């Protein structure tokens, strides 16, 4: 299990590798490219916090909980910051090397499609294939007829083991499922096969994402989606469905936990049944996107994965950037001034910054302090407003969401901003490590052993 990460470090995975080393690395990847039971996606928008992030994984391993780090960065984030996937790879390589991490780890091409996948081929070994835009588009009539014929044996009383109520599945319902999801599965297959042609089968992790849609997939829909992916011969490792409620960036879950819990459990059971029925990879697991800071549902998720002995992949993005801003505020002086300047400029550019994230933020502008008010805050007050501690009287989720989408401003500051990250790396690193380990890992995973 540990050979993948260990040998990548040993042979120095880079464009300067010798042909012999590259062949050895590719061989080991083919043999060991498997996502462990628990994995956690970590964003690092400015590529400065890899070691601080990895410390949380090392601490978890020390307590007997093996969690695989997956560095992820979307195309939108690369374009906003002006970075390249090779930079994400280099930062992850350095963190692994300097931390002497000898367990598996990955770099994720997050939410990619055919238009941008090429820039990720060399640097990534985890590909999140986003099919949300294709859901609802109809495949050809012949494809739909083939789908109905293939899965017609499930019509009638359709049961998923463990789910109490069966579904009375009619041919019309099966056709509706095909019309809604089959084209998306075909697009996932096209992109998967393209990546496979470049990297070779078994040399990367495959995730299929369909979370950025309006309504959750029902258990039967998810089952037949997995059936369609299996029919396309996609060895999917994780799947990210849509859940009830809002998964806003950087703040807690908004929704009815009593509704979320059975949905989550049913999806676990559907995946388990689909693995057996369709021959999908045995380690196939749920992926939760925008999963950072969903404190109220972490106990539900953790309890259910332990109840059913299942794995999980949780993908976060801007949490580390928020901890960088918290650390700058705590550092005071020029660092606090930079954090306050970024916030005040974000107020002035609110519509520009929030527009692209409209579906995953929910900001009450009346709760955002004015520039004048912000100028009177010391570092402790700013940090307390930004740090996700719901019990603290100064915590402000509206500030946190606005800062979350304001990393573009920090990128525009260039060396002025990253220089402060270097100057105050210790206090920032403490915030980053504590956030991942204490607020995330300890709430989700079982540390009682």
N, C-alpha and C positions, 0 to 999 in steps of 0.2 A: 504493500500500500504506500510505502514511503519513498519508493524508488523514483517516482516521477519528479517530485520537488527536489530531492537530493541530487540527482544527476544533472538536472538543469543547472543547479548552482555549480556543481563540480566542473562541468564542461563550459561554463560561461556562455549561456545562450545569447548569441549576438550575431550580427552580420559578419563579424570577423572570425567566426568559428571555422576550423579546418573542415574539409569534407569528411574526414574520418570521424571527427567529433560530432558533426551534424548528423551523420548516419547513425552513430551510436545513440544520440539523443532521440532521433526519430523512432528508432527501434524500441527504446524504452518507453516512449510516449504511447506507441501502439500497444505495448503489453500492459501498461499501467494507467492509461488515460481513463480514470474513473473518478467521479465525484464522490466524496465520502458522504456518510449518512447526514452529517450536519455541515452546512456551508453558509458563508455569510459574505455578501457583496459589500465592498467598501469603496466609496468614491474618494478621490484625492485630487481635487480640481487643479491645484497648483503644484502637485507632485513633491511636497515637502514633508509629508507626515507618515510615510510608509513604515518607518521603524516604530513610531509611536502607536500606529494602528496594530502592528504585529505584536507589540508587547501584550496587548489584550488577549490575543490568541495563545501566546506563550503562557500567560497566567492561567487561562482556561485549561490548557493541556496539563499544566502542573496540578490541577485539581481533577484530572481524569476525564475531562470533556474535550474530545478531539473535534475541532471546528476548522474547516478549510477556508482560508482567505481567498477571495476572488476580487481583484481590483477591477472596478468597472468604471467606464467613462463613455457617455453617449456621444454621438456625432454632433448633436447640438452643443454639448459642453465643449468639445474640441474646437468647434467653430467660434464659440463665444470667447474662449480663453486664448485662441490662437495657438493651440498645441497640436501635437501629432500622436497617434497611437504608439509610435516608437518611444516617445517620451514616457508614457505610462509604463511601458515594458521596462525601460531603463531604470525608472524609479523603483519599480517592484523588484527587479533584479538586485538593485543595490540594497534595498531593505532586507531581502532574504539573505543575501550574502553577509551583510553587517550584523544581522541578528542571529546568524547561524541556524536559521529555520530549516529543518530537514524533513518536513512533512509536505504533503501536496499543497500546491497553490496555483492559481490561474489568473489570466488577464482576459477580461470579458469585453468583446465588441458589443456594446449595449444598444439594443433597439436599432439594429442595422437592417438595411434592405439592399436590393440589387444595385441601387444607384450609388451607394457609398461603401459597399463591402470591401472593395479592392484595397483601400488604404489600411484595412485591418488584418489582411491575410497573413502578412509576415509576423506581426507583433502579437497576435492573439491566439489563444487556444481554447476559448470559450466564446460561443456566438449566440447571442440572443436574437432570434428571428422574430420580428414583430409583424404579426399578420392582422392587427386590429383594423387597418384601413381596408382590408379585403373582405371582412365579415359582412355578409349581406349581399355581396356581389355573386351573381349566379354563374355556376359552372355550365358547361355545355349539356344539352339534354342527354346525350349518350353517356356522359360521365355520371349524371344523376341516376339514370336507369341502372347503370352498373353498380352504383352505391346501394340503391334500394335492393337490388337482387342479392348483393353480397351479404347484406345485414337483415334480410327479410326473416330469417329464422328467429330473430329476437322479438318479432311482433307478437301481440297477445299480452299475456301477463309477464311483464319484464321486471325481473328482480335483480337487485344488487345485494350480494350477501352483506348482512349487517344493517342495511337500511330497511326499516320496518315496513314501510308502505311500498308495494309494487306499483309500477306504472302500467296502465293499459295502453300499450304502444300500438298505434294503428299504422297502416301503410302511409296514410296521409301525414302523420306526425313524422315518420321516418323521412318522407320526401321533403317536408319543411326543414328538417335538420340538414339534409343534403343541400338544399337550395341556399341555406344560410351560411353553411360552414365549409362546404366541399371546395369551393374556389380558393378560399383562404388556405386550406390544407395543401392544395396544388401549388400555390405560390410559395409556401414554406418548403415544399419538396424541391421546387426549382432552385431556390436559394441554397438549400442544404446541398444539393448535388453540385452546385457551382463551387461551394466551399470545399466539398469533398474532392473535387477534381484538382484543387490547388494544394490541399494539405494531406489528402489521403484518408481513407476511412479509418476511424479509430484514433485519429490524431487530434481530436478536439471534442469539447463538450457541446452538446446541442440543447438549447432551450427554445421553446416556442412560447411566445407571449401574446395573450389576447385579453389583457386586463384593461386596456384603455378604450373601453366601449361603454355604452350607456347602461346595459343591463347584464346581470350575472348569467352565466350559462347554467342550465339545469343539470342535475346529475346525469340524466340520460343523454343530454347534448354533449356533455364532457366525455362520456363513455364513447360515443360515436365519433367525436372529434379525434380521440385517441385511436379509434379503429381506423379512421381515414389516414392518420399519420403513419400508422403501422402498415397500411396497404401501400403507402408510398415508400416503404422501406426506410423510414427515418428512425434511427435509433435515439429517440428523444430521451434526454436525461432528466430534464425538468420542464414543467409546464406551469405557466402563470395565468390562471383564470381570473375572471372578474368576480369580486365579492360584493355583497350588499354593503352599503355605507360609503363614506368618503375616506380615502387614503391620502389626505393632504400632506404636502411636503413638510417634513420636519416637526410635525405636531402629532398629537394623539389621534386615535381613531374617532371618527364621528359616525355614529350609527347605533343600532340596536344590537348589543352584544348577544342577546338571547336569540336573535336571528342569525348572527354571524356564526355562532358556535355550531349549530347543526349543519350549516352550509359547509363549514370547514371540515367537519367530521365526514360528511357525505362525500366530499371530494377526495379525502384520504381513502375511503372505501372504494370509490369508483376507480381510482388509480390502481389499487391492489387487484381489483377484479379485471381491469383492462390488461394488466401485466400477464395474468394467467390466460385470458382469452385470446390475446393478440400476439403473445410472444414478445412484448416490449421489454426493454432492459429491466432487470430485477431491481436496480437501484433508482428507477424513475421516481421522482418526488415532486411535491408541490413547491412552487416558487411564489413568494409574496413580494410584490413590487411596491415601491414607496413604503417599505416596511419599517423604516427607521421611526423610532419614538412612538410606536403604537402600544404604549404601555398597558392600556386597559385590556387589550386582547392577548398580550403575551402570555399571561397565565393560562388562558383558554387554549392557545396554540400549543404551549409546552405540555399541558396536561394531556391533550389529545394525541400528540405524536408519541408520548410515552405510553399512553393507553394502548395504542395500536402498533407500537414499536416501529414507527415510521420516521423517515428523515424529513428535512426541510431545508430550503434555500431561502434566505431572506436578503433582499436587495435594498441597500440604502444608497444614497447619492450625496446630498449636500450636507449631511450631518457633520462631517469633518471640517468643512468650510465654516460652518457655524461655530465649531469649537475653536477654530483659528481666530475668529472675530471675538469670541469670549476671552480667549487668552490675551489678545491684544488689549482689550479693555482692562483686564486685570493687571497688565504690565504697566499701565499708566503712561504719562509723558507723551512722547511722540507717537507711541503705539495707540494709546487711547485716542489721540487726536485723529489718527488715520481711521480708526473704527468709526468715530463720530462723523467724520467727513464723508465716509462711504454711506452711512445711514442717511445723512441730510441730503446728499445728492440723490439717493434712492427715492426720498420723498418727492423731489422735484421731477423725477423721471418715472413716477409710479406706473403710469399706463404703459410705457414702453417696456418696462421690466416685467410687469405682471401679465401682460397680454399673452405671451407664449405659454404661460403656466395657469391660465384661467381655470382649467378643469381640475387642477390639483392644489389650489390655494383657496382660502376663504377668509379674507382680511376685512376687518371692520376698521375703516379709515379713521373713525372717530376715536379709536383707542390708540392711535399712533401719536406719540409725543411730537410736538412741533420742533423745528430747528432751535428756536429760542430755549425751549424746555430742555432739549438734549444738551445744549451748551452748559447747563448748570449741573449736569450729572457727573459724579466721579466714576472711576472705573468699576468700583464695586457695584454701584447702582446699575450701570449699563450691563455688566456681566450677569447680574441677578435677573434682569429683565429678559436677557437673551437665553440664558442657560435653561434647559428643559427640566425644571424642578417645579411640578405643578403645585406643590405645597408651599412654595415661597410666595410671600405677599407681593413681591415685585415682578414675578414672572408674567410675561406678556406674550401670548402666542401670536398676536398680530405683528409685533416687532420681529419675532422669530421668523415668521413666514416672509415678511418683506426682505429681511436680510438674506434669507435663503435664496431668493431669486435675484439678488443684487451682486453676485460674484462678477458680473460683467464689468462693474465699476472698478472692482479690485484689479481685474485684469488690465484695465486701461491705465492703472497707476504704475504698471510694469515693475521695474526694479525697486521703486520706492516701497511698494507693498511687499514683494518677496524678500527684500532686504530686512524688513521688520520681522518677517517670519523666521529668518535666520537669526537675527539678533535676539529674539525672545523665544527661541525654539524650546527651551526647557519648560517654561510655564505653559506654552501652547501644547507641548507634547503631553504634559500631565492632564490637561483638559481632554485631549483626544483619547488617551488611553482610558481614563476614568469613564468617559461617556460610553465607549464601546463595552468595556468590561462590566461596570457597575449597572448602568442603566439599561443595557441591552442583554448581554450574555446572562447575567445573573437572574434576569426576569424570565428568560425563555428556557434556558437549559437547566438541567438538574445538577446542582453542585453539592448535593447532600451525601455523595458517596465518600 
